[in-house]
Amino acid sequence: MATKVHMEALSPTMEEGRLVKWNKKEGDAVKSGETLAEVETDKAVMELVARADGQLLKVVVQEGTTVPVGNVVAWIGKPGEKVDGDGAAAPAKPAGTVAAPPAPAPKSAPQPVPQPVRQPAAAPADATRVKASPLARRMAQDAGVDLKLVQGSGPGGRVIKRDVESAPARPAAAGATTYPVSRVPSPVVRTGVPYEDVPLSQIRKTIAKRLAASIGPIPHFFLTTEIDMERAADAREAINKQLGEQGGKISFNDIIIKAVALALMQHRACNAWFQDDHIRYWNEVHVGMAVAIEDGLITPVIRNADQKSLREISAESRELAGRARNRRLKPEEYTGGTFSVSNLGMFDIEHFTAVINPPEAGIIAIGSIVPQAVAAGDTVSVRRRMKLTMSCDHRVIDGATGAAFLRTLKQMLENPLAMLL
């Protein structure tokens, strides 16, 4: 009896998936656990694996097509076994019988959605001679990993997904400047056509749904404060000088994540989720950090951030942000946050408000650090200042509760030694 291959829920919030690429073609032998196809979920590109041994008898969904979770996308069975039009498997034909050609797709069948051509990083010229899975090859191209230098842990030394994830990328050429894809502006090009309609990507569909579920039903209110970052800047400079050639510079964002985590430990009411009939107060602090990617936003999570050093937070945030931009995060790496931080300071944005990521009850919006003339008694000095705005879910956090949290956070950032208490 042939086995159906379903579009699986490859992430906790996935409702539909776009079949990016078939790694097997009709007639190929497959084994349980082998990668059949690559699927774009609402958060990342994931592997769809075979759940049975046999032959890939029929591909039902073509590349570029989006289908709901649970739909049949292919069939696996014995060689020569037929699958009829209504989705039932027919008995296998005797040996030597020629199978009938597959029926043409009906006119109403979904058509592949044209996708923009993406230019991956250049792969090594001889990478094709390395034994590697198709997904590993694609990941290596995207991340700039030389497959010749990767030790394969798959069958027969084959390089697989986890090997590429743990491999270092090739260093950029001297003098080269790299930018996250989402930060490169896309200019308007006059083509003679007044406009272009581009189908929503899976992640953009999810963003639209979650924003509608956040800004509408959740009663937001906002608290803004201004923080003197002079001492934090001096501390950062001293730490990075001490790290020297060890690598891994500490950023202001790393310091803010650490301070937020420690402040949340003192203000349990802000480290909470709103549920349908109760509020869940967390005894652990998992800070989500908003990362801009090519077609949207994703929030990787620094787990137990209060217990990690600045150096650990720095290394983990860079690793997560890099894989987020390559759409290679695992579901457990972008779910389960208890509070979030969104930073647009690097874009020279002084102040903004962020939308709460449900079921979390709060999010911090970080603006740029700007030198300002500050009066202190009869004197005026130039100090580095930063505006910070907290978006609060009023069902969980009251005004005084949020203000008390911000006061603690401000004290920690204005006097970094307070983080040691």
Backbone torsions as a table, in degrees:
resi	resn	phi	psi	omega
1	MET	NA	127.4	-178.9
2	ALA	-66.9	153.1	-178.9
3	THR	-108.2	132.1	177.0
4	LYS	-76.4	140.4	171.0
5	VAL	-103.7	114.3	-176.5
6	HIS	-96.5	154.8	167.1
7	MET	-71.6	110.0	-174.7
8	GLU	-88.4	155.8	173.7
9	ALA	-78.3	97.6	-174.2
10	LEU	-90.4	-2.1	172.2
11	SER	-143.4	158.3	-175.4
12	PRO	-60.3	-27.5	-175.7
13	THR	-108.2	8.4	-175.5
14	MET	-73.3	128.7	175.8
15	GLU	-112.9	-24.4	177.3
16	GLU	-151.9	161.1	-179.8
17	GLY	-138.2	149.0	176.2
18	ARG	-102.6	123.0	-179.1
19	LEU	-76.4	105.7	-174.8
20	VAL	-77.0	-46.2	-173.1
21	LYS	-158.1	134.2	170.8
22	TRP	-86.3	125.1	176.0
23	ASN	-89.8	-12.1	174.2
24	LYS	-122.8	151.4	177.1
25	LYS	-117.6	162.4	-179.7
26	GLU	-54.1	132.4	-179.3
27	GLY	99.0	-15.8	179.5
28	ASP	-73.1	144.4	173.2
29	ALA	-76.7	139.3	179.1
30	VAL	-131.9	152.7	175.8
31	LYS	-121.1	150.0	179.0
32	SER	-56.9	130.1	-178.9
33	GLY	97.1	-13.9	177.7
34	GLU	-73.9	150.4	178.6
35	THR	-76.7	120.9	177.6
36	LEU	-89.7	-41.8	-173.2
37	ALA	-155.6	165.5	173.0
38	GLU	-107.4	132.5	-174.4
39	VAL	-124.5	130.3	174.6
40	GLU	-85.6	116.7	177.1
41	THR	-93.8	-167.8	178.1
42	ASP	-73.9	-9.2	-176.6
43	LYS	-128.2	-32.3	-171.6
44	ALA	-156.2	176.5	172.9
45	VAL	-99.2	120.3	-173.0
46	MET	-119.8	166.7	177.9
47	GLU	-93.8	134.4	170.7
48	LEU	-101.2	118.0	-173.0
49	VAL	-106.1	157.7	177.7
50	ALA	-73.2	142.9	177.6
51	ARG	-109.3	9.8	-179.9
52	ALA	-155.7	159.0	173.9
53	ASP	-88.9	154.0	175.7
54	GLY	145.7	-145.3	-179.9
55	GLN	-121.2	141.9	175.5
56	LEU	-73.2	100.1	-173.6
57	LEU	-76.5	-43.6	-173.4
58	LYS	-150.5	135.0	172.5
59	VAL	-98.4	117.0	-176.3
60	VAL	-90.1	-34.7	-175.9
61	VAL	-113.1	126.3	-177.5
62	GLN	-84.2	161.3	178.9
63	GLU	-58.9	139.2	179.8
64	GLY	91.4	-5.0	-177.2
65	THR	-92.8	139.5	177.0
66	THR	-103.5	129.5	-179.8
67	VAL	-135.3	154.1	178.5
68	PRO	-67.5	154.8	173.8
69	VAL	-59.7	136.6	-179.7
70	GLY	100.2	-19.5	178.7
71	ASN	-68.8	149.0	176.4
72	VAL	-77.2	129.9	179.6
73	VAL	-113.4	-16.7	-179.3
74	ALA	-167.6	172.7	177.0
75	TRP	-130.0	141.4	174.0
76	ILE	-121.6	134.7	179.6
77	GLY	-164.9	-161.1	179.5
78	LYS	-80.4	148.6	177.7
79	PRO	-54.4	131.7	179.3
80	GLY	89.2	-11.9	179.9
81	GLU	-70.1	137.3	-178.0
82	LYS	-100.4	152.2	173.9
83	VAL	-122.1	120.9	-176.3
84	ASP	-82.8	175.7	-170.8
85	GLY	-64.2	-28.0	-175.6
86	ASP	-89.8	10.3	174.9
87	GLY	93.5	1.2	178.0
88	ALA	-91.1	147.8	-179.8
89	ALA	-87.3	135.9	176.3
90	ALA	-97.9	154.5	-179.8
91	PRO	-60.0	150.6	179.5
92	ALA	-67.1	143.5	178.6
93	LYS	-77.8	152.2	177.4
94	PRO	-59.6	156.4	-179.3
95	ALA	-58.0	139.9	178.1
96	GLY	92.6	-9.6	178.4
97	THR	-84.3	134.9	-179.1
98	VAL	-83.9	126.5	-179.3
99	ALA	-73.3	145.1	177.9
100	ALA	-69.3	146.9	179.1
101	PRO	-65.4	152.2	-179.5
102	PRO	-63.7	145.7	179.9
103	ALA	-69.5	145.5	179.1
104	PRO	-65.9	150.0	-179.8
105	ALA	-69.1	142.3	177.5
106	PRO	-65.1	158.8	-177.0
107	LYS	-61.8	-26.7	-177.7
108	SER	-83.9	-0.7	-178.7
109	ALA	-61.2	143.4	-179.0
110	PRO	-62.9	138.2	-178.8
111	GLN	-96.0	148.4	177.7
112	PRO	-57.8	140.1	178.6
113	VAL	-86.7	123.0	179.0
114	PRO	-59.9	134.2	-179.4
115	GLN	-116.4	145.2	178.1
116	PRO	-63.7	145.0	179.4
117	VAL	-76.6	126.2	179.4
118	ARG	-106.6	137.3	179.7
119	GLN	-94.8	102.9	178.9
120	PRO	-73.1	167.0	173.9
121	ALA	-62.5	148.9	-177.6
122	ALA	-64.6	133.9	177.6
123	ALA	-94.1	157.8	177.3
124	PRO	-59.6	143.1	-175.8
125	ALA	-60.5	-31.8	-176.9
126	ASP	-105.4	21.1	-177.8
127	ALA	-64.6	-25.7	-177.2
128	THR	-66.9	-15.9	-179.8
129	ARG	-86.2	-3.4	178.3
130	VAL	-90.3	136.1	177.2
131	LYS	-72.2	114.9	-177.8
132	ALA	-154.7	150.5	176.5
133	SER	-71.1	155.5	178.9
134	PRO	-56.7	-39.5	180.0
135	LEU	-66.7	-39.3	179.1
136	ALA	-63.6	-38.3	178.2
137	ARG	-63.4	-44.5	-179.0
138	ARG	-65.2	-42.8	179.1
139	MET	-62.3	-38.4	179.4
140	ALA	-64.6	-39.8	177.5
141	GLN	-63.3	-46.2	-178.1
142	ASP	-63.8	-38.7	-174.1
143	ALA	-93.7	-5.4	-178.6
144	GLY	71.5	35.4	-179.3
145	VAL	-95.6	131.8	177.4
146	ASP	-83.3	110.9	-176.5
147	LEU	-63.2	-24.1	179.0
148	LYS	-64.4	-23.8	-176.4
149	LEU	-97.3	3.7	-176.6
150	VAL	-101.3	128.5	176.9
151	GLN	-82.6	117.1	-178.0
152	GLY	-77.6	140.1	178.8
153	SER	-113.3	5.9	179.1
154	GLY	-85.3	-176.6	179.2
155	PRO	-56.7	129.3	179.4
156	GLY	66.6	24.2	179.9
157	GLY	79.5	16.4	-179.2
158	ARG	-68.1	135.8	177.4
159	VAL	-78.4	125.9	-179.7
160	ILE	-122.5	-178.4	-172.3
161	LYS	-50.8	-51.3	-174.5
162	ARG	-65.4	-26.3	178.5
163	ASP	-68.5	-41.1	-180.0
164	VAL	-69.8	-38.2	-179.4
165	GLU	-60.3	-33.9	-177.0
166	SER	-94.2	-0.6	-178.5
167	ALA	-88.1	142.9	176.9
168	PRO	-73.8	143.8	176.7
169	ALA	-76.5	155.8	177.1
170	ARG	-67.2	139.3	179.5
171	PRO	-65.8	149.2	178.3
172	ALA	-69.3	154.6	179.2
173	ALA	-63.5	152.2	-178.4
174	ALA	-57.7	133.3	178.4
175	GLY	82.5	-6.3	-178.6
176	ALA	-78.0	148.2	177.0
177	THR	-116.9	130.2	-179.7
178	THR	-109.7	147.0	179.9
179	TYR	-131.1	144.4	169.0
180	PRO	-59.6	143.5	-175.7
181	VAL	-53.4	-40.1	-174.5
182	SER	-69.2	-13.7	-177.2
183	ARG	-93.3	-6.0	178.5
184	VAL	-85.6	116.4	-176.6
185	PRO	-66.9	146.7	178.8
186	SER	-108.2	112.2	-175.9
187	PRO	-75.7	158.3	174.2
188	VAL	-77.9	131.5	179.4
189	VAL	-119.1	122.3	178.7
190	ARG	-77.2	117.2	-177.2
191	THR	-114.2	-0.5	-175.5
192	GLY	92.6	-14.7	176.0
193	VAL	-100.8	131.3	-172.3
194	PRO	-65.1	-28.4	-179.8
195	TYR	-158.2	170.0	178.6
196	GLU	-134.4	129.3	176.4
197	ASP	-95.4	122.3	179.7
198	VAL	-114.1	123.2	-179.9
199	PRO	-58.7	147.1	177.8
200	LEU	-65.8	136.0	171.9
201	SER	-74.8	166.1	-179.5
202	GLN	-61.1	-40.0	-178.2
203	ILE	-70.4	-35.4	179.3
204	ARG	-69.8	-34.2	174.8
205	LYS	-61.9	-42.8	-179.2
206	THR	-66.3	-41.4	178.0
207	ILE	-59.1	-44.4	-179.7
208	ALA	-61.0	-43.3	-179.3
209	LYS	-66.5	-43.0	-175.7
210	ARG	-72.0	-34.0	176.8
211	LEU	-66.4	-40.4	177.9
212	ALA	-64.9	-31.7	179.0
213	ALA	-82.5	-7.9	-177.7
214	SER	-106.0	-62.8	-172.0
215	ILE	-68.8	-25.1	178.5
216	GLY	-80.5	-68.8	-175.6
217	PRO	-68.8	-30.0	-175.4
218	ILE	-85.2	122.9	177.7
219	PRO	-76.2	94.5	-179.9
220	HIS	-76.6	145.1	159.3
221	PHE	-140.5	160.3	-167.6
222	PHE	-127.6	139.8	177.8
223	LEU	-125.5	125.9	-178.4
224	THR	-118.2	137.5	174.6
225	THR	-137.5	161.5	177.6
226	GLU	-116.9	133.9	-172.1
227	ILE	-119.1	135.4	173.8
228	ASP	-80.2	113.6	-176.0
229	MET	-100.2	14.6	-176.2
230	GLU	-60.6	-49.3	-178.9
231	ARG	-69.1	-37.0	177.5
232	ALA	-63.5	-38.4	178.5
233	ALA	-65.7	-41.7	178.4
234	ASP	-65.0	-40.7	179.5
235	ALA	-64.5	-41.7	178.8
236	ARG	-61.9	-44.8	-180.0
237	GLU	-61.3	-41.4	-179.6
238	ALA	-67.2	-41.4	-179.8
239	ILE	-64.3	-45.7	-178.7
240	ASN	-66.5	-32.7	176.4
241	LYS	-67.0	-37.9	178.8
242	GLN	-69.6	-37.0	178.6
243	LEU	-64.8	-34.6	175.3
244	GLY	53.8	-125.2	-175.6
245	GLU	-84.8	5.3	-179.6
246	GLN	-69.9	-16.4	178.2
247	GLY	84.8	162.3	177.5
248	GLY	79.0	73.2	179.2
249	LYS	-71.5	146.8	177.2
250	ILE	-84.5	132.1	178.5
251	SER	-101.8	165.8	174.3
252	PHE	-61.3	-35.7	-179.8
253	ASN	-62.7	-37.0	177.1
254	ASP	-62.3	-43.4	180.0
255	ILE	-64.3	-41.0	-179.6
256	ILE	-65.9	-43.2	178.2
257	ILE	-59.2	-44.1	178.9
258	LYS	-62.8	-45.2	-179.4
259	ALA	-64.6	-41.6	177.9
260	VAL	-60.2	-44.1	-179.2
261	ALA	-62.0	-44.2	-179.7
262	LEU	-68.1	-38.2	178.4
263	ALA	-65.9	-37.4	178.5
264	LEU	-63.9	-31.7	177.6
265	MET	-63.8	-24.3	178.9
266	GLN	-94.4	-11.0	-176.8
267	HIS	-132.7	76.7	-175.9
268	ARG	-58.6	-29.6	-176.9
269	ALA	-64.4	-22.3	179.4
270	CYS	-92.9	-14.0	-179.1
271	ASN	-98.7	66.8	-167.8
272	ALA	-144.8	161.7	174.2
273	TRP	-117.6	139.6	170.5
274	PHE	-89.9	123.8	176.5
275	GLN	-111.6	173.2	-174.1
276	ASP	-57.4	-45.1	-175.8
277	ASP	-127.2	16.0	178.0
278	HIS	-162.7	167.4	174.3
279	ILE	-111.4	129.3	178.7
280	ARG	-97.5	113.8	177.4
281	TYR	-95.4	120.2	-174.4
282	TRP	-85.1	140.4	174.5
283	ASN	-97.6	1.1	174.7
284	GLU	-124.0	154.1	-178.3
285	VAL	-115.6	115.6	179.2
286	HIS	-122.9	107.6	-172.5
287	VAL	-94.7	121.6	174.3
288	GLY	-85.6	139.9	178.0
289	MET	-121.6	121.8	-177.3
290	ALA	-69.0	130.4	179.8
291	VAL	-125.9	124.8	176.9
292	ALA	-77.6	129.3	176.0
293	ILE	-120.2	-176.6	-170.0
294	GLU	-56.2	-43.3	-174.7
295	ASP	-125.5	30.4	177.8
296	GLY	165.2	-144.2	-175.0
297	LEU	-143.0	141.3	176.1
298	ILE	-139.3	153.8	-173.6
299	THR	-123.4	86.0	173.1
300	PRO	-62.2	155.3	-173.1
301	VAL	-116.5	127.4	171.1
302	ILE	-89.5	106.0	-175.1
303	ARG	-80.6	141.7	-179.3
304	ASN	49.5	47.7	-175.6
305	ALA	-61.9	-27.9	179.7
306	ASP	-66.3	-23.5	-176.8
307	GLN	-96.0	-2.1	-175.7
308	LYS	-102.6	148.3	177.0
309	SER	-74.7	164.8	176.8
310	LEU	-59.2	-37.9	-179.1
311	ARG	-66.3	-39.6	177.9
312	GLU	-67.5	-41.8	178.2
313	ILE	-63.3	-40.7	179.8
314	SER	-61.5	-48.5	-178.7
315	ALA	-64.8	-42.2	-177.5
316	GLU	-69.6	-39.8	-179.3
317	SER	-66.0	-39.2	177.3
318	ARG	-65.1	-42.7	-179.7
319	GLU	-63.3	-47.3	-178.8
320	LEU	-65.9	-42.0	-179.7
321	ALA	-63.5	-40.8	179.2
322	GLY	-62.8	-45.0	-179.6
323	ARG	-74.3	-26.5	175.0
324	ALA	-63.4	-42.8	-178.6
325	ARG	-69.7	-24.0	176.4
326	ASN	-92.7	6.2	179.5
327	ARG	58.5	41.5	-176.8
328	ARG	-121.0	20.5	178.1
329	LEU	-75.6	146.6	172.9
330	LYS	-85.5	152.6	-177.9
331	PRO	-53.3	-38.6	-178.2
332	GLU	-70.7	-9.6	-179.7
333	GLU	-92.3	-10.1	177.8
334	TYR	-127.0	15.7	176.4
335	THR	-125.0	160.9	174.5
336	GLY	88.3	10.2	177.3
337	GLY	-66.5	147.3	178.0
338	THR	-105.6	-11.8	-179.9
339	PHE	-167.1	152.4	-175.8
340	SER	-129.2	157.9	177.3
341	VAL	-127.5	130.0	176.0
342	SER	-123.1	123.7	-173.4
343	ASN	-121.5	117.7	174.9
344	LEU	-115.2	15.7	-178.7
345	GLY	-60.7	-33.7	-179.0
346	MET	-68.9	-13.1	176.7
347	PHE	-97.1	12.6	179.3
348	ASP	64.5	34.5	175.2
349	ILE	-97.5	119.5	-175.5
350	GLU	-80.6	-31.7	-174.1
351	HIS	-157.0	136.9	174.1
352	PHE	-159.3	169.4	175.3
353	THR	-116.8	139.9	-178.3
354	ALA	-105.9	153.0	178.9
355	VAL	-89.3	133.7	-178.1
356	ILE	-62.8	140.9	178.4
357	ASN	-96.4	96.1	-175.6
358	PRO	-65.0	147.6	9.1
359	PRO	-88.3	10.5	178.8
360	GLU	-60.7	157.6	-176.0
361	ALA	-104.0	-4.5	-178.5
362	GLY	-160.9	158.7	176.2
363	ILE	-150.3	142.9	179.2
364	ILE	-102.5	131.5	175.3
365	ALA	-107.2	121.7	-174.1
366	ILE	-105.7	127.0	175.3
367	GLY	-96.5	-177.4	-177.5
368	SER	-74.7	156.3	176.2
369	ILE	-90.6	119.3	-170.2
370	VAL	-124.3	130.7	173.7
371	PRO	-65.6	130.6	-178.8
372	GLN	-136.7	150.1	173.6
373	ALA	-78.3	122.5	-176.1
374	VAL	-122.8	130.1	178.3
375	ALA	-84.8	132.7	175.4
376	ALA	-133.2	96.1	-173.8
377	GLY	69.0	-122.9	-179.2
378	ASP	-95.2	2.3	-177.6
379	THR	-114.3	157.1	177.0
380	VAL	-124.2	130.2	179.2
381	SER	-132.4	159.7	178.2
382	VAL	-92.7	123.3	-178.4
383	ARG	-128.0	148.6	175.6
384	ARG	-82.5	120.5	-174.3
385	ARG	-123.3	154.7	-177.8
386	MET	-142.1	132.2	175.1
387	LYS	-89.9	140.4	-177.5
388	LEU	-137.0	130.0	-179.0
389	THR	-123.5	131.2	178.0
390	MET	-105.7	125.1	172.1
391	SER	-92.3	128.7	-174.5
392	CYS	-121.2	142.0	170.9
393	ASP	-85.9	110.3	-173.2
394	HIS	-66.9	-14.3	176.3
395	ARG	-72.4	-19.2	-177.1
396	VAL	-116.4	-43.7	-172.7
397	ILE	-113.1	126.1	173.9
398	ASP	-89.1	166.9	-177.3
399	GLY	-57.2	-47.0	-179.0
400	ALA	-66.2	-34.0	179.3
401	THR	-65.4	-47.0	178.2
402	GLY	-64.9	-38.4	179.5
403	ALA	-64.7	-38.6	178.7
404	ALA	-65.8	-39.1	176.7
405	PHE	-62.7	-46.2	-179.8
406	LEU	-63.4	-34.8	178.2
407	ARG	-62.8	-44.2	177.5
408	THR	-63.3	-44.3	179.7
409	LEU	-61.8	-42.3	179.1
410	LYS	-62.4	-43.1	179.1
411	GLN	-60.3	-40.1	-178.9
412	MET	-68.5	-41.6	-178.4
413	LEU	-74.5	-32.1	179.2
414	GLU	-80.1	-20.5	176.1
415	ASN	-138.4	83.8	-174.6
416	PRO	-53.2	-24.8	177.9
417	LEU	-62.7	-21.7	179.1
418	ALA	-64.3	-21.8	178.4
419	MET	-69.0	-17.7	-177.6
420	LEU	-86.2	-11.2	-177.0
421	LEU	-74.1	NA	NA
